Amino acid sequence: MALKHRISLRIAIAAIPLLLSSLCSAQEAPYRAALKDYLEASNAMGSFGTAIDQMIGMQREEHSDLPPEFWDSLGKEMRLSIDDLVDMLAPVYERHLSIEDLQAVTTFYRSPSGSKFAEASPVVMQESMAVGAEWGSKLGERIMKRIQEEGR
């Protein structure tokens, strides 16, 4: 085989993974966009931002010697990482929900009831965690009591 043909063959073989990768990316883009739309409509994106702000706030208290510019820059940098989180979440959601499912849920979150639900969810979740902790504590006491009774 002539050198020119071998080089062309090697280039073609090397290009196959790139072509497959771009095809996969093209198929993932609509799902990722639907996921991001859902996360925005459900207020999850806002919650991600709040979590970042809280983490930085705690560190800022511990490292008060650092200038405000550092914290502003860090906050902007960390908020950019939310796109990385969306990329990481996409395969998880895609294993369990179709793009049509995401779009339907997004439509709900864009409705007045869905919008209210999204707005109330963080507070409801926080209060529910406290209730769940109380329930879990009582349940643990009941279990221990039954174990002790059985152990007699």
JOGI-V131792 format. One record per residue. N is the residue number from 1. RES is the residue in three letters. BURIAL is + if it has 24 or more other C-alpha atoms within 12 Angstrom, else -. Layout:
n=N res=RES burial=BURIAL
n=N res=RES burial=BURIAL
//
This chain:
n=1 res=MET burial=-
n=2 res=ALA burial=-
n=3 res=LEU burial=-
n=4 res=LYS burial=-
n=5 res=HIS burial=-
n=6 res=ARG burial=-
n=7 res=ILE burial=-
n=8 res=SER burial=-
n=9 res=LEU burial=-
n=10 res=ARG burial=-
n=11 res=ILE burial=-
n=12 res=ALA burial=-
n=13 res=ILE burial=-
n=14 res=ALA burial=-
n=15 res=ALA burial=-
n=16 res=ILE burial=-
n=17 res=PRO burial=-
n=18 res=LEU burial=-
n=19 res=LEU burial=-
n=20 res=LEU burial=-
n=21 res=SER burial=-
n=22 res=SER burial=-
n=23 res=LEU burial=-
n=24 res=CYS burial=-
n=25 res=SER burial=-
n=26 res=ALA burial=-
n=27 res=GLN burial=-
n=28 res=GLU burial=+
n=29 res=ALA burial=-
n=30 res=PRO burial=-
n=31 res=TYR burial=+
n=32 res=ARG burial=+
n=33 res=ALA burial=+
n=34 res=ALA burial=+
n=35 res=LEU burial=+
n=36 res=LYS burial=+
n=37 res=ASP burial=+
n=38 res=TYR burial=+
n=39 res=LEU burial=+
n=40 res=GLU burial=+
n=41 res=ALA burial=+
n=42 res=SER burial=+
n=43 res=ASN burial=+
n=44 res=ALA burial=+
n=45 res=MET burial=+
n=46 res=GLY burial=-
n=47 res=SER burial=+
n=48 res=PHE burial=+
n=49 res=GLY burial=+
n=50 res=THR burial=-
n=51 res=ALA burial=-
n=52 res=ILE burial=+
n=53 res=ASP burial=-
n=54 res=GLN burial=-
n=55 res=MET burial=-
n=56 res=ILE burial=+
n=57 res=GLY burial=-
n=58 res=MET burial=-
n=59 res=GLN burial=-
n=60 res=ARG burial=-
n=61 res=GLU burial=-
n=62 res=GLU burial=-
n=63 res=HIS burial=-
n=64 res=SER burial=-
n=65 res=ASP burial=-
n=66 res=LEU burial=-
n=67 res=PRO burial=-
n=68 res=PRO burial=-
n=69 res=GLU burial=-
n=70 res=PHE burial=-
n=71 res=TRP burial=+
n=72 res=ASP burial=-
n=73 res=SER burial=-
n=74 res=LEU burial=-
n=75 res=GLY burial=+
n=76 res=LYS burial=-
n=77 res=GLU burial=-
n=78 res=MET burial=-
n=79 res=ARG burial=+
n=80 res=LEU burial=-
n=81 res=SER burial=-
n=82 res=ILE burial=+
n=83 res=ASP burial=-
n=84 res=ASP burial=-
n=85 res=LEU burial=-
n=86 res=VAL burial=+
n=87 res=ASP burial=-
n=88 res=MET burial=-
n=89 res=LEU burial=-
n=90 res=ALA burial=+
n=91 res=PRO burial=-
n=92 res=VAL burial=-
n=93 res=TYR burial=+
n=94 res=GLU burial=+
n=95 res=ARG burial=-
n=96 res=HIS burial=-
n=97 res=LEU burial=-
n=98 res=SER burial=-
n=99 res=ILE burial=+
n=100 res=GLU burial=-
n=101 res=ASP burial=-
n=102 res=LEU burial=+
n=103 res=GLN burial=+
n=104 res=ALA burial=-
n=105 res=VAL burial=+
n=106 res=THR burial=+
n=107 res=THR burial=-
n=108 res=PHE burial=-
n=109 res=TYR burial=+
n=110 res=ARG burial=-
n=111 res=SER burial=-
n=112 res=PRO burial=-
n=113 res=SER burial=-
n=114 res=GLY burial=-
n=115 res=SER burial=-
n=116 res=LYS burial=-
n=117 res=PHE burial=-
n=118 res=ALA burial=+
n=119 res=GLU burial=-
n=120 res=ALA burial=-
n=121 res=SER burial=-
n=122 res=PRO burial=-
n=123 res=VAL burial=-
n=124 res=VAL burial=-
n=125 res=MET burial=-
n=126 res=GLN burial=-
n=127 res=GLU burial=-
n=128 res=SER burial=-
n=129 res=MET burial=-
n=130 res=ALA burial=-
n=131 res=VAL burial=-
n=132 res=GLY burial=-
n=133 res=ALA burial=-
n=134 res=GLU burial=-
n=135 res=TRP burial=-
n=136 res=GLY burial=-
n=137 res=SER burial=-
n=138 res=LYS burial=-
n=139 res=LEU burial=-
n=140 res=GLY burial=-
n=141 res=GLU burial=-
n=142 res=ARG burial=-
n=143 res=ILE burial=-
n=144 res=MET burial=-
n=145 res=LYS burial=-
n=146 res=ARG burial=-
n=147 res=ILE burial=-
n=148 res=GLN burial=-
n=149 res=GLU burial=-
n=150 res=GLU burial=-
n=151 res=GLY burial=-
n=152 res=ARG burial=-
//
